[in-house]
Every structure is written in C-alpha cells, then in structure tokens.
Amino acid sequence: MPVYSSPAILLRRMDFGDFDLIVTFFSLERGKIPLIAKSAKKSQKRFGGILELFCELDVVASTGRGRGLPVLQEAGLKSSFSGIRADITKTAYASYWAELIYNWMEEYQRQTQLYYLLKHVLSELDSGHVQQEVLSILFQVRFLNFTGHRPNLNHCLRCRTPLEQLEQNRVLFDIVKGGISCRKCAAGPSTGINLTKGTAKQLLWLEAGDLTKAFRIRFSAAAIKESLELLEAFVPYHLGKQPRSLKFLRQIRQEANVQ
C-alpha cells in the first residue's frame, strides 16, 4: 500500500462506528485529506490523544485498498495550540477559519501559502499577542486572495477612479459585485456596506504585505468593525453557504459585548 507523509492541521473529526474516527486534515503536501483513524477511540496508545482540533501533526497515511478512505498510520505532534481549545472565543475563531478551508478547498489540491497562513494565525491566536479580530481579518483577506475571490478595493467599479483619488472619505462596498463605488456612482438606494478609505487601504495592505509584519498595522475599533462586517458578509456570499461556525462566533462576540 502506497504511503505518504506530511505536516498537517486537523480541521474536523467525527465518530465512525464504535472505535474509529474520520479525521480531515489540511496538509502541506496534499491539501485537504480525509483519513480514517482506526481504533482511535478504543485505545489511547494508538495516537496518544493528539487527534485534537487545530493541532499541527506529522501524519503518515496509507492509501488503503479499493475505494476506502486512506488510513492514518502514525501521527506525531508538532504544535498542540492548546491555548485555543481552552478559550471559547479563540475556539470560535479557529473553527470559522477551519470550516472555510473544509468547505471551500477541493481534496488533494496543494495550497502551500494557505497552509502557512492557517498555521501562522493559529500560532498567533494561541499566543494571544495579537487581537483575535485582527487575525480573522488577515485570514479572510488572504484566504479570498488565494482562492481567486479577492474584493476590489483599488478603484470604483463603475468610473474606475482609483481609491487614492476619490475625494470623499467613505466608499460603498457592493457584496454582490465584489467592489467599491464612489459617492457619485453609488447614488440611489443600495444594500452595500459603508467603509472609510482608511479601512480599505488597511485591507489592501494586509492582502499584499509581508505576513510577519502584518500586525504592525494598528486597527481602530471602527476599522475592525467595518472590516469584519464586510468580510463576514462577502466570504459566505461567495462561498455559497453560511458557515455554522460563523453564527456561533457572532453569538460569542455579542455575549462578550453585553457583558
């Protein structure tokens, strides 16, 4: 049976029968891969209790026989990111990112840049050094770019005037058309999302700037609110479905604001 190995981050796990688990990883070498972990629930010695959500592992899998799922043969822990699972808000953010990858990525399609992006934001989320909201903004902006659905924030969709040359301080983002409109072109009723030019510029920098320097940008509370409103509407619209984890994330944030 052919065997392959790769670093991989655990996106999803579910029970399969009395003793097994079906685990879906986002791997560096092969993209999204579903595997069956035999006897994972029956014996703690089998995988040492490391098949936890968001963990980064070195996995070894065999392709199995016939049309069955590949089998997880071995797994070694690289990064546990245990601080995420110990905090309900961090878990909500990580679950949203994981669900986007799970739903959007085709199986066995290598996405090296996206893998390192997910690993980076999980590491920062675990450490707590960067605001959770800013991490989510960064992830969504780059996720859209990698999947070919980047929003147009560079110029007005209709008159093509560059963002820098627009006289007004606010623009309207059209979720359906996927871009901004200036005040003149956006005249009349609209269901778009308003944001400042400053917020649009910050999103553009996050999209193309150095990943390791991305957190030097200081987002105001207003910019964070505008960015999350835009991205959490735009991403599901182009995904074609509302992630269940996003509803949970919004509920957690709302409860935190009430308190």
N, C-alpha and C positions, 0 to 999 in steps of 0.2 A: 504494500500500500504506500503510495507516494506520501512523503512527509514534508511539511514546511513549517517554518518558524518566523515569528515577527513580534516586535513590541506591539502592544495593543491596549486600548482603553475600553473597559466594559461599559456598554451603553444600556443593555437590557438583559434581564434574566427572568425566566419563568419556569414553573414546575413542569416536569414531563414524567408522568407516571409516579410511582411511589419513591423512586430513588434517584432519578436523573434530573438534570437541569438543561434547558436550552438557553444558551448564552450568546448574545450578539455583541461582537467586538467591532471597534473601529481600529483597524490595524494600519501600521505604517506601510507594510509591503503589499497588502491586498485589499485595502479599503474596508468596507463593511463585510464582515464574515459571520454567519450563524454557525454555531458549533453545538454538539451535544456533549455534555459533561456527564459521563456515566458514573453512577454511584456517588455523585457529588453530595447528595443529601444523606446518604446512608453512612458514609464514612468521612469523618473529619480529616483523616490521614490522607485521603485521596488528593485533596487540593489544599489542605491546611487552613480552610476557612478564608481563603483570599479572594474568592469569587464574589466580591462586593462591588456595587455600582461605583463607577468613576475611577476605580483602581487602574493603574497602568501596570501591565504584566508582560513578561516574556512568555508567549504561548507557543506551544508545539502541537500541531494538529496533523491528523492523517485524513486523507480523502474518503476513507471508508469503502464500502462495497456497494455496488448498484447505485441506486438513486438516493440513498440515505444521506443524512447530514454528515459533514465531516466531524470527526471525533476529536475532542480536546484530550490530548495525551498527557501533557505536562503544562504547568504554569508556575512561573517564578515571579515574585513580587518585585517591581521596580519602584513604584511610588504608591502609597496607600491613600493619600489625600483624605485621611480620616477626619480632619477638621471639617470637611464639607458635610459628611454624614452626621456629625454631631450637632449641626446647626440647621434648623428647619428652613431658614431663609436661604442659606447657601445651597442646601439640597434642592430647593425650588428653582434657583437659577441654573444649577448644573443639570437638573432634569430637563429644563427647557432647551438648553443647548444640545443635550444628548438626543432629545426627541427630534429636533430639527435635522440632525445628521441621520438618525434612524429612518425618518420618513422620506427624506429628500435624496439620499445617496443610493445609487444602484449598488448591488452586491458585486464584490470583486473588482471595483473600479478604484485604482490607487489615487489618493488625494494627499500627497505629501504635505503641501502647505497647510491644508485644513487640519491635518493630524497635529502638526506642530502648533497651530493656533489653539486647538482644543486643549492640548497639553499645557500651553502657556497660561490660558485663562483659568484652568483648573488649579494650577500651581499657585497663581496669584490669589484666587478665591480661597484656597486652603490657608494661605499665609495671613490673609486679612489685611495686607498692606495697601490695597487699592479698593476704592469704593466698588461694591458689588454692581451698582447700576452702571458705572463706567465700564466695567468689564463686560457687561452684557451689551452695551452699545458697541464696544470694539468688536466683540464676537459677531454680532449681527451684521455690522457694516462689512466686515471682511468675508463673512460667510456668503453674503449676497454677491460680492465681487467674484469669489471663487466659483460660484455656481452660475455665473453669467446673468444675474438679475440685478446688477447694481443700479441704484436710483440715480437719475440725472439731477445733480445739484450744481452743475457747472454753468448752465445758461437757461434762459427762458425757453420753454418748449416751443412756443409759437413764434416770437420775434427773434429768437436766438441771441438776445443780448446777454453777454457774459455776466455772471454773478457780480464780479467786481465793479462792473459799470452801471449796475442798477442804482438808481438814485434813492429809492425807498429803503428803509431798514428791514422791512419784513417782506417775505415772499410766501406764496401759497404752493404747497406740495400736493399734487394730484395723485392719489393712491392708484387709481386705475391706469392712468397714462404713465405713471412712474417718473414724474419730474416736476420741476418748479415752474411757476408762472409769475411774471411781474404783475404789478398792480393794474396796469393798463390791459394786459391780456387776460387777466383773471376777473375782469369786470362782470358783474352779474352774480346770480346765485351759484354757490359751489359747496361741495361737501369735502373740500380739501382740508389739509392741516396747515395752520399758520406756523411759521418759524422765522427767527431772525436770520439775517445774513451771517451773523457771527456764529450761530449754531451750525448753519450749512457749511461754513468754512472749516469748523472743527471736525465735522463728519468727513469732509473731503480729506483732511489731513490724516485722520485715523485710517481711512481707506488705503492711502498710499504711503504713509510714513513708516519709519523704522519701528517694528513691533516692540523692540526693547525700550524705545524712547516714547512710546505712545502715551504713557501715563504721566508724562511731564505736562501734558495739557491740563489746565485747570477748568473744569466744567462748573459753571454756576448752577444753582438749583433749578433755575428756569431752563437752562440749556439741557440739563439732564431730563427734565420733564418733557420738553419738546422732542428730544431725540428718541426717548422711549415711546412716546405716543406715535411718532412717525414709524419707527421700525417695527413695533409690535402690531401695527396695522398693515404695513407693507409686506412684511415677511409672510404672515399667514395668507394674505390675499394671493400672493404669487406661488405659495406652496399649494394652495387649493383646498386647504382644510385648516381648521382651528386646532392648534395643539392643545391637548388636555392639560399639559403641564403649565401652559401659559395662563389658563384660568386659575389654577392653583397658585401660581406666582402672584398674580394680581390680588388674589384674596389675601395672601400673606402680607403683601405690601399695604393693602388697605387696613388690615387689622393693626399693623405696626403704626400707621399714621393716626389711627383712632386713639391708640394708647399714648 
